[in-house]
Each structure stands twice: as C-alpha cells, then as structure tokens.
Amino acid sequence: MPIRQVAGYFKRESELGHMPSVDYERRRDEYKEKRIELEKEIRAAKRQLFHLRSARTKKNDAIIGKVNKLSKEGKVLKKEMKRLKRAHAEEEYERSKKAYEECRAKLRDVGHLVRIWPTPQERELSALIKSKEAELSQLSGEERLLVLKNQNALVPIEGYRFYSGKFYTTSMLTPHEYQDILDKQESEPVLVMTYGSDEDIAPATRWYMFKGKFYRENEGLSAMEVTALLVSREARRKRKIEKAMAYLEIHDRPTERATRREPIPDDVKLFVWKRDGGRCVKCGSREKLEFDHIIPLSKGGSNTARNIQLLCEKCNREKGGDLI
C-alpha cells in the first residue's frame, strides 16, 4: 500500500532553549554590517596594491630588457677593442673605446631606474591592509563571544512536537508554525515529519496530515502523488457513505415502495453530473453515460442525489438489480 493512515498527535511541550533578544539581534546585525564593510575595504586595497605591483614589474621588465641590450653591445665593443689593440690600429681602437665608454655610461644611467623595493604608496597600502585585517580579526572574536554569551542564556520555550508511535520530531514547532500546518492541512496534505534521509539505500518515511488525519508513506512519493492518492481515497469513502445512507433510508422505511417510476428531477441530474465529474464512477468512461439508481426503485430506492450515480451503459448492465 503506497500510503496508509496511522495514529498520531501533536503535543504542547516546553523546553530550555535559546531565545534571541532584540538587543542580541541588533548587535549581531551591527557586527555583520561592520564585517562586510571591512572585507570590502580589504578587497579594494588588495586590488589597488596588485595593480601597483604589476605596473612596477612591467616597468622593470622594460628597463631590464634595455639593460640586457646595452650589456650585449658593451661586450661586442670590448671584444672589438681587444682585437684592434692586438692589430695596433690605434685610431679604430680609440673610436671603439669611446663607444664602449658611452655604452657603459648609458648602462649605469638605465640601471638606476630599476625599482626593486616597494614604492611609498605600496608600503602605505600594505600597512592599511594589515591594520584592517587585524580589525576584522578582533571584530570576529567579539562576534563569537556575543554568540557564546547568548547560547549560555537558556530560557523556557513552548512549542508543539509531533508523535506517531515510537517516532517523534526532534525539533519543536512554534505556535505560529503549528497553526500554519492546521490551516493548510484542510485543503492539502502537509508534511509533518521525516525519518531517514539516505535515499540511495531506502526511501525516507514521511508523515502527512490531511483533514485532521495522519498518513505515512515510505515509497518516495512526491507531494502531488500523495495529494492524488488521499483525495481519491476520500472521494471513494464519500461514495461508500452515500450508498450506505441511501440503503439506510430504505431500511428505515421498509413499507414505502415506488408505485410508479417517476423521472429524475433535472436539478438532481445536474448535481450528480457535477459530483461524479461527468464520468462513470466504476470505470471512468465518458461515453454512453446513464443515471443509475444505487438502490433500484423496485426495491424502495428514491430519486434523491445520494441514491443516484453515473454509470456507463456497460457497467449499468453488469450491475443489473444489485445494490453494488
């Protein structure tokens, strides 16, 4: 059986718990706002520092490239000077020496431009980030202390807990949540408890409340499937009660018999058609529908709505003069 009715009830209980005060909520929100603001400032400072370092690195790379180029030129000139000195070419040697000295001077000038150490702006940003991170750490410690103090302040809390056999909800419902369940269950099944959560091994068992009754299922049905099953079950129960009431009406008046077959009133036909949804109550067919007397007129039945049902021609012939 996909879903079955079980015994269950809600019990009002009281237990010690943590009831956040208005002051606690306010201070917690203030800490949260300060923490978010500090984290935003730290992120902005880190982004700015990253851009400054990237720009310095890029500039240094360009200067280092120029230094390498001048160094290569100097090595070539020095080699040329040695060759010219061995060849006793004094004029060419002097020109090479002069070019070599100029290259060395340029190399010294360019080399001074390489910035190895952080700029003052970078050092200022690094100091700002450290101070903000220290402030954030202190703020987090104060926030944790606030939460611990609140946890140690236990107060009695009243609520409702659901019981069904040996099972019960671990957490209590607040009066507002309990009333919300009572309001919703009048029109749709409401989930009140779940036991087990490992769906890979076996579906969890769930308890639902619907129209003041409790139902349990453990086949992993969706909320819509549970609603369909319970609504159809309620409709079958109502039809069974209507048939029993119609039979009881005849049983209480056994001497009354229909002397002549009177037509079914139009308002009764319209009511029965809407109630049964314009389909056969046995097979669900919408073709060749007939208004059938649950208790035949020959056996004391009446033309009331609870003694009339919709049947297709086939189901009506199979029923014949039987009561079911």
Residue pairs with C-beta under 8 A, 6 or more apart in sequence:
2 217
2 219
2 221
2 225
2 229
3 208
3 215
3 216
3 217
3 219
3 221
3 226
3 229
3 230
4 215
4 216
4 217
5 213
5 214
5 215
6 164
6 165
6 207
6 214
6 215
6 216
7 164
7 165
7 214
8 162
8 163
8 164
8 192
8 207
8 209
8 214
9 162
9 163
9 164
10 160
10 161
10 162
10 163
10 173
10 178
11 160
11 161
11 162
11 163
12 158
12 159
12 160
13 158
13 159
13 160
13 161
13 172
14 156
14 157
14 158
14 159
15 156
15 157
15 159
15 172
16 154
16 155
16 156
16 157
17 154
17 155
17 156
17 157
18 150
18 151
18 153
18 154
18 155
19 155
19 157
20 28
20 150
21 150
24 146
24 150
27 146
28 143
28 146
28 147
31 139
31 142
31 143
31 146
32 143
34 139
35 136
35 139
35 140
35 143
38 132
38 135
38 136
38 139
39 136
41 132
42 129
42 132
42 133
42 136
45 125
45 128
45 129
45 132
46 129
48 125
49 122
49 125
49 126
49 129
52 119
52 121
52 122
52 125
53 118
53 122
56 115
56 118
56 119
56 122
59 115
60 114
60 115
60 116
63 110
63 113
63 114
64 114
66 110
67 107
67 110
67 111
67 114
70 103
70 106
70 107
70 110
71 107
73 103
74 100
74 103
74 104
74 107
77 96
77 99
77 100
77 103
78 100
80 96
81 93
81 96
81 97
81 100
84 92
84 93
84 96
85 93
118 126
157 172
158 175
159 172
159 173
159 174
159 175
159 178
160 172
160 173
160 175
160 177
160 178
161 168
161 169
161 172
161 173
162 168
162 169
162 173
162 192
162 193
162 207
164 193
164 207
164 214
164 216
167 193
167 195
167 207
168 193
169 192
169 193
173 181
181 190
181 192
181 209
184 190
185 209
185 210
185 211
185 212
186 211
188 210
188 227
189 208
189 209
189 210
189 215
189 223
189 226
189 227
189 230
190 208
190 209
190 210
191 206
191 207
191 208
191 223
192 207
192 208
192 209
192 214
193 206
193 207
194 204
194 205
194 206
194 207
195 204
195 205
195 206
196 202
196 203
196 204
196 205
197 204
198 204
199 220
202 218
203 218
203 219
203 220
204 218
204 220
205 216
205 217
205 218
206 216
206 217
206 218
207 214
207 215
207 216
208 214
208 215
208 216
208 217
208 226
208 230
209 215
210 230
211 234
215 226
215 230
217 226
221 229
239 281
239 309
242 294
242 306
243 294
243 306
243 323
243 324
245 306
246 294
246 295
246 301
246 302
246 304
246 306
246 307
247 294
247 295
247 323
249 302
249 304
249 307
250 256
250 295
250 299
250 300
250 301
250 302
253 300
254 300
256 300
257 298
257 300
258 297
258 298
258 300
258 301
258 302
261 297
262 303
263 303
264 291
264 303
264 308
265 303
268 303
268 304
268 305
268 308
269 291
269 308
271 305
272 291
272 305
272 308
272 309
272 310
273 310
275 305
276 309
276 310
278 286
278 289
278 310
279 285
279 286
279 289
279 310
280 286
280 289
280 310
280 311
280 312
280 315
281 309
281 310
281 311
282 311
282 312
282 315
283 312
283 314
283 315
285 312
285 314
285 315
287 312
288 312
288 313
288 314
289 310
289 311
289 312
289 313
290 310
290 311
290 312
290 313
290 316
291 308
291 309
291 310
292 308
292 309
292 310
292 311
292 316
292 319
293 301
293 303
293 307
293 308
294 301
294 306
294 307
294 308
294 309
294 323
295 301
295 302
295 307
295 323
296 321
297 303
298 321
299 321
299 323
301 307
311 319
